């Protein structure tokens, strides 16, 4: 499904909130959407690694990596695993790496930037808690839609207007 966030904003102004424009689109899917699953971690992607192994059909992983610009919380292997398990996309409030491979992977990925260093693995982090960044609070179970125009969230699923 292709989502056009300006059209969603026009059709559902009372439901939608838009994230601050701080992300870059890196994934093979330029447009994606689904139900939010959250991760909160800092320079440790253990919880991201655990989640990409689960069924992600119709879901978008929203990762609050603390805005770290010192480590990458997502690389090609995790992105490929997420795509294979049906995840629609990943929003990374932090960095990713292996961008050339991720650009060819069938998953949406938006992040703050790119960094070649991987994270530590200490199994520290939280899953399915509200996370706040980019001017919004992302709540598990809400819905997120993203494209090259930005990221929007809604408390209920939306359909593209005709």
PyMOL commands that set and color helices and strands:
alter all, ss='L'
color gray80, all
select helices_A, chain A and resi 5-11+46-52+76-84+99-102
alter helices_A, ss='H'
color red, helices_A
select strands_A, chain A and resi 17-18+24-25+32-40+59-64+89-96+108-114+126-127+131-133+136-138+143-147+150-154
alter strands_A, ss='S'
color yellow, strands_A
deselect
rebuild
show_as cartoon
